[in-house]
Amino acid sequence: MLRPSLKNLAVLITVVVFILIIMQVSASLEVLAQRSRVTGLDAARVSLRRAVMQCYALEGSYPPDLQYMTEYYGLQVDESRYIYLYETIGGNLLPVFEVTAR
C-alpha cells in the first residue's frame, strides 16, 4: 500500500496531467475555430466573385448591386458574419468588391 505522501503525489500528478490535457484540447478547439472563420471568409469571397463574373458572362454587364446577385444568381449574403463592399463603376468596368469579417 502506498504511503500517504506517495498517494498525494499520485493525485497531484493525475490532476496536473488532466489540467494539461484540458488546456491542449481548448487550444486545439481555438485553432479549429480560427480555421473555420478563415475558410468561411474565403468561401464568401469566392461566392461573390463567382456571382459577379457569372452575371457579366451571361448578361454582358456587371451586376448593379448585391441584391441583384442574391435574387438572380443565388448569392447568399451573411451580413451577421461579414461586411460586404460592392461599388459599381460602370456596366462594363469591373466593380470594386470585397468581403471582410465582422
Phi and psi restraints in degrees (value plus and minus 20) as a CYANA .aco file:
   2 LEU   PHI     -94.7   -54.7
   2 LEU   PSI     126.4   166.4
   3 ARG   PHI     -92.2   -52.2
   3 ARG   PSI     139.2   179.2
   4 PRO   PHI     -76.2   -36.2
   4 PRO   PSI     -57.8   -17.8
   5 SER   PHI     -89.6   -49.6
   5 SER   PSI     -54.5   -14.5
   6 LEU   PHI     -91.8   -51.8
   6 LEU   PSI     -55.3   -15.3
   7 LYS   PHI     -83.4   -43.4
   7 LYS   PSI     -64.0   -24.0
   8 ASN   PHI     -82.3   -42.3
   8 ASN   PSI     -60.4   -20.4
   9 LEU   PHI     -85.0   -45.0
   9 LEU   PSI     -62.8   -22.8
  10 ALA   PHI     -83.2   -43.2
  10 ALA   PSI     -61.9   -21.9
  11 VAL   PHI     -85.3   -45.3
  11 VAL   PSI     -62.6   -22.6
  12 LEU   PHI     -82.3   -42.3
  12 LEU   PSI     -64.3   -24.3
  13 ILE   PHI     -82.9   -42.9
  13 ILE   PSI     -62.2   -22.2
  14 THR   PHI     -82.2   -42.2
  14 THR   PSI     -64.0   -24.0
  15 VAL   PHI     -85.2   -45.2
  15 VAL   PSI     -62.6   -22.6
  16 VAL   PHI     -83.4   -43.4
  16 VAL   PSI     -63.9   -23.9
  17 VAL   PHI     -82.9   -42.9
  17 VAL   PSI     -62.3   -22.3
  18 PHE   PHI     -81.1   -41.1
  18 PHE   PSI     -64.2   -24.2
  19 ILE   PHI     -83.7   -43.7
  19 ILE   PSI     -61.1   -21.1
  20 LEU   PHI     -83.6   -43.6
  20 LEU   PSI     -59.5   -19.5
  21 ILE   PHI     -84.4   -44.4
  21 ILE   PSI     -63.9   -23.9
  22 ILE   PHI     -81.9   -41.9
  22 ILE   PSI     -61.5   -21.5
  23 MET   PHI     -84.0   -44.0
  23 MET   PSI     -60.8   -20.8
  24 GLN   PHI     -86.0   -46.0
  24 GLN   PSI     -63.0   -23.0
  25 VAL   PHI     -83.1   -43.1
  25 VAL   PSI     -62.4   -22.4
  26 SER   PHI     -82.0   -42.0
  26 SER   PSI     -63.8   -23.8
  27 ALA   PHI     -84.5   -44.5
  27 ALA   PSI     -59.2   -19.2
  28 SER   PHI     -85.3   -45.3
  28 SER   PSI     -60.1   -20.1
  29 LEU   PHI     -85.1   -45.1
  29 LEU   PSI     -56.9   -16.9
  30 GLU   PHI     -85.8   -45.8
  30 GLU   PSI     -60.3   -20.3
  31 VAL   PHI     -83.2   -43.2
  31 VAL   PSI     -63.0   -23.0
  32 LEU   PHI     -83.7   -43.7
  32 LEU   PSI     -60.3   -20.3
  33 ALA   PHI     -83.8   -43.8
  33 ALA   PSI     -61.6   -21.6
  34 GLN   PHI     -83.9   -43.9
  34 GLN   PSI     -63.4   -23.4
  35 ARG   PHI     -82.7   -42.7
  35 ARG   PSI     -58.7   -18.7
  36 SER   PHI     -83.7   -43.7
  36 SER   PSI     -61.3   -21.3
  37 ARG   PHI     -83.2   -43.2
  37 ARG   PSI     -63.5   -23.5
  38 VAL   PHI     -85.8   -45.8
  38 VAL   PSI     -63.0   -23.0
  39 THR   PHI     -84.0   -44.0
  39 THR   PSI     -61.4   -21.4
  40 GLY   PHI     -84.1   -44.1
  40 GLY   PSI     -60.8   -20.8
  41 LEU   PHI     -84.6   -44.6
  41 LEU   PSI     -63.4   -23.4
  42 ASP   PHI     -81.5   -41.5
  42 ASP   PSI     -61.5   -21.5
  43 ALA   PHI     -84.2   -44.2
  43 ALA   PSI     -59.7   -19.7
  44 ALA   PHI     -84.2   -44.2
  44 ALA   PSI     -61.0   -21.0
  45 ARG   PHI     -85.0   -45.0
  45 ARG   PSI     -64.0   -24.0
  46 VAL   PHI     -84.3   -44.3
  46 VAL   PSI     -61.6   -21.6
  47 SER   PHI     -82.5   -42.5
  47 SER   PSI     -63.0   -23.0
  48 LEU   PHI     -84.0   -44.0
  48 LEU   PSI     -67.1   -27.1
  49 ARG   PHI     -81.9   -41.9
  49 ARG   PSI     -61.5   -21.5
  50 ARG   PHI     -82.9   -42.9
  50 ARG   PSI     -62.4   -22.4
  51 ALA   PHI     -85.2   -45.2
  51 ALA   PSI     -60.8   -20.8
  52 VAL   PHI     -81.4   -41.4
  52 VAL   PSI     -67.7   -27.7
  53 MET   PHI     -89.8   -49.8
  53 MET   PSI     -56.9   -16.9
  54 GLN   PHI     -84.8   -44.8
  54 GLN   PSI     -62.6   -22.6
  55 CYS   PHI     -81.0   -41.0
  55 CYS   PSI     -65.2   -25.2
  56 TYR   PHI     -83.1   -43.1
  56 TYR   PSI     -61.5   -21.5
  57 ALA   PHI     -86.0   -46.0
  57 ALA   PSI     -57.9   -17.9
  58 LEU   PHI    -105.6   -65.6
  58 LEU   PSI     -54.5   -14.5
  59 GLU   PHI    -128.0   -88.0
  59 GLU   PSI     -35.6     4.4
  60 GLY   PHI      64.6   104.6
  60 GLY   PSI     -16.6    23.4
  61 SER   PHI    -167.3  -127.3
  61 SER   PSI     138.6   178.6
  62 TYR   PHI     -98.5   -58.5
  62 TYR   PSI     132.8   172.8
  63 PRO   PHI     -85.2   -45.2
  63 PRO   PSI     127.4   167.4
  64 PRO   PHI     -93.1   -53.1
  64 PRO   PSI     -49.1    -9.1
  65 ASP   PHI    -183.8  -143.8
  65 ASP   PSI     155.9   195.9
  66 LEU   PHI     -84.4   -44.4
  66 LEU   PSI     -59.5   -19.5
  67 GLN   PHI     -75.6   -35.6
  67 GLN   PSI     -62.0   -22.0
  68 TYR   PHI     -80.3   -40.3
  68 TYR   PSI     -63.3   -23.3
  69 MET   PHI     -90.0   -50.0
  69 MET   PSI     -53.5   -13.5
  70 THR   PHI     -89.8   -49.8
  70 THR   PSI     -56.1   -16.1
  71 GLU   PHI     -95.0   -55.0
  71 GLU   PSI     -62.7   -22.7
  72 TYR   PHI    -127.2   -87.2
  72 TYR   PSI     -36.9     3.1
  73 TYR   PHI    -144.9  -104.9
  73 TYR   PSI     -10.8    29.2
  74 GLY   PHI      52.2    92.2
  74 GLY   PSI      -2.7    37.3
  75 LEU   PHI     -86.6   -46.6
  75 LEU   PSI     109.8   149.8
  76 GLN   PHI    -123.8   -83.8
  76 GLN   PSI     101.8   141.8
  77 VAL   PHI    -128.2   -88.2
  77 VAL   PSI     104.9   144.9
  78 ASP   PHI    -132.6   -92.6
  78 ASP   PSI      66.3   106.3
  79 GLU   PHI     -94.4   -54.4
  79 GLU   PSI     -29.9    10.1
  80 SER   PHI     -96.8   -56.8
  80 SER   PSI     -44.2    -4.2
  81 ARG   PHI    -128.8   -88.8
  81 ARG   PSI     -46.4    -6.4
  82 TYR   PHI    -150.9  -110.9
  82 TYR   PSI     136.2   176.2
  83 ILE   PHI    -129.1   -89.1
  83 ILE   PSI     106.2   146.2
  84 TYR   PHI    -126.7   -86.7
  84 TYR   PSI     109.3   149.3
  85 LEU   PHI    -132.2   -92.2
  85 LEU   PSI     106.3   146.3
  86 TYR   PHI    -166.5  -126.5
  86 TYR   PSI      92.6   132.6
  87 GLU   PHI    -148.9  -108.9
  87 GLU   PSI     103.7   143.7
  88 THR   PHI    -108.1   -68.1
  88 THR   PSI     125.6   165.6
  89 ILE   PHI    -125.1   -85.1
  89 ILE   PSI     -54.6   -14.6
  90 GLY   PHI     159.5   199.5
  90 GLY   PSI     144.4   184.4
  91 GLY   PHI     -79.6   -39.6
  91 GLY   PSI     -52.0   -12.0
  92 ASN   PHI    -130.0   -90.0
  92 ASN   PSI     -11.1    28.9
  93 LEU   PHI    -129.0   -89.0
  93 LEU   PSI     116.8   156.8
  94 LEU   PHI     -77.6   -37.6
  94 LEU   PSI     103.3   143.3
  95 PRO   PHI     -90.8   -50.8
  95 PRO   PSI     143.3   183.3
  96 VAL   PHI    -109.2   -69.2
  96 VAL   PSI     103.2   143.2
  97 PHE   PHI    -165.4  -125.4
  97 PHE   PSI     125.6   165.6
  98 GLU   PHI    -178.0  -138.0
  98 GLU   PSI     132.2   172.2
  99 VAL   PHI    -144.7  -104.7
  99 VAL   PSI     109.0   149.0
 100 THR   PHI    -148.5  -108.5
 100 THR   PSI     136.6   176.6
 101 ALA   PHI     -97.5   -57.5
 101 ALA   PSI     127.6   167.6
